[in-house]
């Protein structure tokens, strides 16, 4: 197990505790793991729901589903209209709706307020990497994400990225894209540059406040990301920054990015993407996190997930991780981003219980790394994923599709 250093707000107050955890992890990782009670495996039932097909010209990427409860519940999936020729050719945002529990979906319809726009400064700006989620306190869907910025409509400039969001009230249309205002500098005094919340899984507190995972650069010269949790208020119209917590970073590659957060049994768990691996940490308050560790199985072998997202499912009184990884007869898939797995997590050791791992979506010549989780209840969640990069494999020339899988406890 390798551990990495990180920055904390109010370091002098909590450093002794962090040092203690760090020392234990270095001196006796297997003893520490063995001393923790292993949770009982929770059996899951997986069911494939209706799919949403792409077209001859466009793929649907970054597809994620929100659940709108009520007497007549509705499921709404947003997705990015994406060119087939090159990566990150993102255009307008579309949506598809189901009124029959995901068995059928409406034809994808463009969201007028979330179209790619030409700006006077010569840039085209597209909303992207959106994650829509029902915000119970305001009875609205809040989709958080980022912007993609293309100079002269072609060259992407990531330093212009911002934390973007859009709101849809029940039964109404989507409002225009808005942007979260963040401080100019972090706790260590570094500039907050190119912050975004692309593909991050947030957690809504009972009072309606939002714990939003974001990432940012500390210098424009090096694309190395620091991740943190921003606590925000939300009144159904405006998302407002209140504070942020630990600033998590590794100096190698692009740092730590695309963080995703959940709460389980009174603690908060954060998973983080890195170029060569994936990391996990936990917190008592959702803001201040302990030492990060690389994801591994409960037998001590590396999980093998790298350079893509991982997300959380809490269901049946247990904690699960959704991920892709090496070592699954998938060397032909770019970055081993298929199949898509789900495995139960031991929350004490923060390890995936190897015997619980299951294939959530089979590999079919496409990448499946950019998934999203929609929690319906304590006993039901959905995972939505748009197939990607078909041009790199045996399905070149075919249309992609958005796949939805229902997860229930047996």
N, C-alpha and C positions, 0 to 999 in steps of 0.2 A: 504493500500500500504506500502510495506517495502522498504526502501532504504538501500544501502550498500556503504561503503567507497571504494575508489580506489585511485591509485597512478597516478600522472600526471607528464609528462616532463615539466620542467619550472614551477613548482607549484606556486612559489611566484608571477608569472606574472598573473596567471588566477584564483588563489584561491578565490578572492572576488566574481567572477562571479559564480563559482561552489557553494560557500556557499549560495549565494542568491537563486539559483535554488533549492538547498537542503531544505532551509527554507520554500520556497513556497510549495514544495511537501509535507513537513511534516504538515504544518499548514492548508492547504486548498486544498487537492487534488481534491475534487469534484467541488469546486468553480472554480478552474483552468480549469478543463475539460469542465465545462459548458460554460465558456467564449470563448472557441475555436469554430470556425465555423466547423460544421460537413460536410465532403465532401459528394457530391451526390453519391449514389451508382452507380457503373459501372457494367452493366450486362455482364456476361461472357457466352460464348458458349463452352461447353466441348465435346470433341470427342475422343473416344478410337481409337488408331491406332494399327498397327500390334504388336504382341508380340514376344518375343524370349524365347524359351523353354530351361529349364535346362536339365540335363541328370540323369540317374540312379545313377551315382557316384558323380556328382558335382551339386551344386547350383551356380547361377549367383548372386553375391552380389555387392553392391557399383556400380550399373550401372548408368552411366550418359552419356548424349548425347551432342555432339558438332555439330554445323551447319557450313558448309563450303559454303559460297555464291559463286555465279558465274553464267555463262551462263547455266551450268548444275549443279545445287546445289546438295550437298551431305550431308547426315546426318550420323555421326559416333558415335556409342555407345561403350564405353569401360566398361569392367566388370571383377570382380575378380572371378577366379575359386576357389570355396570354398567347403571344405569338409562338409558333412552333419552331422557328428557325434558330433563335439564340436565347440564352438565359436572360431572365429579368425583362423580357419584352412585355411589360405589364401595361394594360390599357384601362378599360372601364370596369366597374364593379357591377356584377349581376346578382340576382337572387332567384331562388326557386323555393316554392312553398308546398308543404304537405298538410292536408287536413285529415289524413287517415293513418296516422302513426307511422309515416315513412314508407308505406307500401307503394304509393305513387307520388310523383312530384310534378309540379307545373313546369311548363316550358320556361327556360331561363329568361328573365326579363331585366333589361338594363335599368339601373338606378340612376335617374337623371342627375341628382345632386352629387353623385360620386363618379362622374366621368373624368377621364384624363383631360386636363385643361391646358390650353396654351396661355402663357403669361407674357406680359409686355416686355419682360427682361430677356425673352428668347427661350426660356425654359418651358418644357412641358412637365406638368406635375400630375402624378397618378397616386391615388390612395392605394395602399397595398398591405399585404400581410395582416389583414384584418381578422379579429376574433370577436364575433358578436355574442353577447351573453345577456340574458334577462336580468334586469336590475329590479329586484322585488320591491325595494323601498319606494321607487318612483314609478313602477309599472311601465318601464320602458326598456327597449333594447339599446344597450351601449356597446358599440363596436370600437375597439381600440386597435391601433396599429401604427403605421408609419407612412411616409411619403417616399415615392421614387421620383427623382428629378433628372430630367434628360435635357442636356444642353443641345439646342438646335433640334430637339426631338429625337436625338440619337445617343449621345454620349452620357452615360449615367454618372452623376457626381454624388457620391455617398455622403460627402461632407455637408450637404444641404438637407439631409434627412431631419425629420421632426416627429415628435410624438403626435400622432393624429387620432381623431376620434369622430364618430358620427352617432346621432341619436335618432331612434324611431319610436314614437309613442304608439301605444296599442291602437291598431286600426288606422294609423296615419302613415304618411309617406316619410321617407328619410329626410332629415334636415341636412344642410350643407356641412362639409368637412370643417372641423375646428382643430385647434392646436393647443396642447397643454403648455402653459408657461412654467418654466423651471428656473431655479436659481442659475446665476452665471457661473458659480463655482461650487465644487463639492466640499466635503468636510476637510479634505487635505489641502484645500486651496487651489486645486487644479481646475482649469476651465472645463465646463460641461459642453462638449462639442458633439454635434450630430446625434443627439439623443433620439431614441425611438423605442416603441413598444411592439415592434413587429413580431408576430407569431407567439406572443407571450400569454400564458394562462394566468388570469388574475383571480383574486379572492375578494368577495364582497363581505364586509363585516355586518353584524346584525343591525347597526345603526345607519347603514347605508353608505358609510365610508368605504373606499376602495383601496386595496393593496395592489398596486400596479407594478409589475416587474418591468424595468426599463434597462437599456444599456446605453453607454455613451463613450466617446473618446476623450482622452485627457490632453491630447496634442493633435494638431492637424497633420503632422508629419508622419505619424505612425498609426496604422489602422489596428490598434490594439484596444479591445473593449473592456470596460469596467461595468459590472452589473450591480444593480441596487433595487430596492423596493421603495416606491414612492407612495406614501399614504395621501390620498386625495379625497376631497368631499365631492359629492355629485348631487345636484338638486333636480335632476331630470332634464336639464338644459346645458349646464356648464360644469366642466370638470376642473377642479381647482387644487393645485398642489398645496399640501400642508407641511410635509417633512419627508425626509428619506433616511434610510438606515445605513447598515454596513455597506461598504464599497468593496466589492469582491473582484479580484483581478489575479491573473497569472501573467507573467511577463512574456511568455512565449506565444508565437503565432498571433492570432487575432484576439487573444485573451479569453474572457468568459462572456458569452452572449446568448441571446434568445432564452432568457431565464423563464421558468414556469413555476408557479407557486400553488400550494394547496394547504388546507388545514386538516389535521386528523388527530383525534383524541386529545385536543387541547394544545397541540404543537403545530408548528408550521414547517413545511418541507419545501425546499427549493432545489430544482434540478437545472443544470447549466450546460450549455453546449460549449465545446472547445474544438479546435481543429483536429487534435490527435486523440481526444478522449471525451468523456463526459463526467460531470462532477455533481455532488449532492451535498447539502448541508441542512441544518435545522435550526429552529428558533423558538423561543417561548412567546415572543410578542409579534412576530411577523416582520420585524424591522431589523433587529440585531441578531446576526447569525454567527454560529461557531465556525470552527475550522472546516474547510471543504475537504472532501475525500473523493477519489475516483470511484465511479460505480463499479461494483463487482458482484459476483454471485456469492451465495452463502457458503460455498466451498472454497472461497478465496480466489478463484480465477477471475480475470477481468471480464466485465460484461461485454466489452467489444463494441460499444456504441461510440461513434465519433462523428464529428463534423455534420451533425444534423440535430434535430429537436428530439426532446423527450417530454412527455406530458403525463399528468396524473389522472387516475380514476379512483374515487373513494366510493366503495359499494359493499354492501353486506357486512359492514363493520370491519372492513379491511382496506388497506392501502395498496394500490397497484400502480405500476409504471407502464406506459406505452412507449415503445422504442424500436429502433432497428439496430442491427449489429453484424459484425463479422462472424464467420464460422458457421454459416447456414447454407452451404453449397450455393453461395450467392456472389462469388467473385466476379461474375459477369455483369453485376448491377453496379452502377456508379455509386461509389462510396458505400456500397453494401446497404443501400436504402430500401431494401425489400428482402424478405417479407416484413410485415409489421407485426411485432410481438406485443404480448401483454404478460406481465409477471407480477406476482404478489411480492410486496416489499415488507421485510422485517423492519418496523419503524425504529427499533432500538439500535440495531446495527447498521441500518440504512444499506441493506443488501437485498438484491433480488433473490428470492427463494427459487433455486434452479428447477426444482421438481414441479413448480407451479407454472412454468413458462408455457404459453400456448401461442400458436399462430393466429393472429387476429384477422389479417388480410393476406392471402397467399401472394407469392411473387408471380407476376405474369408479364415479365419483360418491361416493367416500368418501375420508376422510383415511387416510394410511398412515405417518404420521410416527413412531409409537411402536413401532418394530421391535426385534428382538433377534437376536443372532448366536450360533449354536452351532457350535463348532469340533469336527469329527469327527477330522480328521487333517490332515497337511500338504497333502493334495490334495482335501479335501472339507470344506465348511462348509454350514450351513443358515441361512437367514434366515426368521424367523417374524414375522408381523405381523397384528394384528387390525384389521379395518376400523373406522373411527370416524366419528361425526357424520353418519350417513346422513340424519338429520332435516333437514339444511341443504341437501340437493340433490335431484336427480331421483329418487333411490331412497327417498325418505321413505316410511316404513311397511314397508319391506322388512327382513328379518333380515340381520344382518351375518354375517361368517364370518372365521375365522382361516385365513390363507394361509401355506403353507410352501413355500419354494423351495430346492432343493438346488443348490449351486454346486460344480462340479468343474473341474479343469484338463483341457484337451483333450490 
